[in-house]
Every structure is written in structure tokens, then in C-alpha cells.
Amino acid sequence: MAEFDGLVFVALYWAAQALTIWAFVDALIRPASAFVATEKLSKPAWAGITGLAAVFVYLFGAMSLFGLPAVIAAVVYLVDVRPAVRGLSRGNSW
């Protein structure tokens, strides 16, 4: 049973690491003007937040005192900020 638990934690770690890196790279490739136009935090702020989230997950793991808020920050970016910024950069009104 301990082997299964270890595999679950390793899978959660790699999933959280992939999620935070995805959020960081996505924040880097979006235009800065789209963040301002959607009234979100600036591009450097989101790049910093998601970059620190990736570092925290790497250093402390996903299920730690710093890892869980880091994963939450990446999820907030991907669920709230990314759709708004992505839709604006493509010219969609929604």
C-alpha cells in the first residue's frame, strides 16, 4: 500500500509541476496590453506569480505549506486570467 501512496504523490507532484509551468509559459507569451485591457494584474505580476509558483512546487512539492497556494495561484491564472487575455488577443469579444 505504501508503494501506491508514493506513486500517487509522485503523480500529483508532476501534475502540479506541469500545471504551474504551463501557467508560467502562457503568461509569458500573452501580450502585455491584453492584461491591461482586461483589467487584470499586469503581465510582469502574473509572470512573477506563476514563475514563483513553479519554483515553490519544484522546491517544496505540491502538498506542502507553500505548494498548495502555488498550485491555487496557477489555477486562478488558468481559469480566470487566461481566458480573458486569450480571448482579447484573438479579437473575440467574449
Contacts in CASP RR format, 6 or more apart in sequence:
PFRMAT RR
TARGET T0000
AUTHOR 0000-0000-0000
METHOD contacts of the structure
MODEL  1
MAEFDGLVFVALYWAAQALTIWAFVDALIRPASAFVATEKLSKPAWAGIT
GLAAVFVYLFGAMSLFGLPAVIAAVVYLVDVRPAVRGLSRGNSW
9 63 0 8 1.000
12 62 0 8 1.000
12 63 0 8 1.000
13 57 0 8 1.000
13 61 0 8 1.000
13 62 0 8 1.000
13 63 0 8 1.000
15 62 0 8 1.000
16 57 0 8 1.000
16 61 0 8 1.000
16 62 0 8 1.000
16 67 0 8 1.000
16 70 0 8 1.000
16 71 0 8 1.000
17 54 0 8 1.000
17 57 0 8 1.000
17 58 0 8 1.000
17 62 0 8 1.000
19 71 0 8 1.000
19 74 0 8 1.000
19 75 0 8 1.000
19 78 0 8 1.000
20 50 0 8 1.000
20 51 0 8 1.000
20 53 0 8 1.000
20 54 0 8 1.000
20 57 0 8 1.000
20 70 0 8 1.000
20 71 0 8 1.000
20 74 0 8 1.000
21 54 0 8 1.000
22 74 0 8 1.000
22 78 0 8 1.000
23 50 0 8 1.000
23 51 0 8 1.000
23 53 0 8 1.000
23 54 0 8 1.000
23 73 0 8 1.000
23 74 0 8 1.000
23 77 0 8 1.000
23 78 0 8 1.000
23 82 0 8 1.000
24 47 0 8 1.000
24 48 0 8 1.000
24 50 0 8 1.000
24 51 0 8 1.000
24 53 0 8 1.000
24 54 0 8 1.000
24 74 0 8 1.000
26 50 0 8 1.000
26 77 0 8 1.000
26 78 0 8 1.000
26 82 0 8 1.000
27 43 0 8 1.000
27 46 0 8 1.000
27 47 0 8 1.000
27 48 0 8 1.000
27 50 0 8 1.000
27 51 0 8 1.000
27 77 0 8 1.000
27 81 0 8 1.000
28 47 0 8 1.000
30 43 0 8 1.000
30 82 0 8 1.000
30 85 0 8 1.000
30 86 0 8 1.000
30 89 0 8 1.000
31 43 0 8 1.000
31 89 0 8 1.000
32 42 0 8 1.000
32 43 0 8 1.000
32 44 0 8 1.000
34 85 0 8 1.000
34 88 0 8 1.000
34 89 0 8 1.000
35 41 0 8 1.000
35 42 0 8 1.000
35 43 0 8 1.000
35 46 0 8 1.000
35 81 0 8 1.000
35 85 0 8 1.000
36 42 0 8 1.000
37 88 0 8 1.000
38 81 0 8 1.000
38 84 0 8 1.000
38 85 0 8 1.000
38 88 0 8 1.000
40 46 0 8 1.000
40 80 0 8 1.000
40 81 0 8 1.000
40 84 0 8 1.000
40 85 0 8 1.000
41 49 0 8 1.000
41 81 0 8 1.000
46 77 0 8 1.000
46 81 0 8 1.000
49 73 0 8 1.000
49 77 0 8 1.000
50 73 0 8 1.000
50 74 0 8 1.000
50 77 0 8 1.000
52 70 0 8 1.000
53 67 0 8 1.000
53 70 0 8 1.000
53 71 0 8 1.000
53 73 0 8 1.000
53 74 0 8 1.000
54 70 0 8 1.000
54 74 0 8 1.000
56 66 0 8 1.000
56 67 0 8 1.000
56 69 0 8 1.000
56 70 0 8 1.000
57 67 0 8 1.000
57 70 0 8 1.000
57 71 0 8 1.000
59 66 0 8 1.000
60 66 0 8 1.000
60 67 0 8 1.000
61 67 0 8 1.000
62 68 0 8 1.000
62 70 0 8 1.000
62 71 0 8 1.000
87 94 0 8 1.000
END
